[in-house]
């Protein structure tokens, strides 16, 4: 589990920085856009990808610190 956690942590960190760098060149998401419409814009896809990468990194960090439970 520790190896899987380290892999998730690495993928999450790299994915977060990749999505952040891709978002810098895109137009911002218009105000009032609902979450369901985020995936229809490129900036929205990268922003959701950034959040997914962050969740992946957090789960990976927890699996690395606590590989066998409590």
C-alpha positions in Angstrom: 0.0 0.0 0.0 2.9 2.3 0.6 4.0 2.0 -3.0 0.5 2.7 -4.3 0.3 5.7 -2.0 3.6 7.1 -3.2 2.5 6.6 -6.8 -0.8 8.3 -6.2 1.0 11.2 -4.5 3.4 11.6 -7.4 0.6 11.4 -10.0 -1.4 13.9 -8.0 1.4 16.5 -7.7 2.4 16.2 -11.4 -1.2 16.3 -12.5 -1.9 19.4 -10.4 1.0 21.3 -11.8 0.2 20.2 -15.4 -3.4 21.3 -15.1 -2.3 24.6 -13.5 0.1 25.4 -16.3 -2.4 24.6 -19.0 -5.0 26.8 -17.4 -2.7 29.8 -17.5 -3.1 30.1 -21.2 -6.9 29.7 -21.4 -9.7 32.2 -21.0 -11.3 32.3 -17.6 -14.6 30.6 -16.9 -17.5 33.0 -17.1 -19.2 34.0 -13.8 -22.4 32.0 -12.9 -21.3 28.8 -14.8 -22.8 25.8 -13.1 -20.7 22.8 -12.3 -22.5 20.7 -14.9 -21.3 23.2 -17.6 -17.7 23.2 -16.5 -16.8 20.3 -18.7 -18.0 22.1 -21.8 -15.1 24.6 -21.6 -11.3 23.8 -21.8 -10.6 25.9 -18.7 -13.3 24.0 -16.8 -11.9 20.6 -17.7 -8.4 21.6 -16.5 -9.8 23.1 -13.3 -11.8 19.9 -12.5 -8.6 17.9 -13.4 -6.7 20.0 -10.9 -9.1 19.2 -8.1 -9.0 15.5 -9.0 -5.2 15.6 -8.9 -5.3 17.2 -5.5 -7.7 14.6 -4.2 -5.4 11.9 -5.6 -2.4 13.4 -3.9 -4.2 13.6 -0.6 -5.3 9.9 -0.8 -1.7 9.0 -1.8 -0.3 10.9 1.2 -2.7 9.1 3.5 -1.8 5.7 2.1 1.9 6.5 2.4 1.6 7.5 6.0 -0.8 4.8 7.1 -0.2 1.8 4.9 -1.9 -0.8 7.2 -4.6 1.3 8.7 -4.4 2.7 12.2 
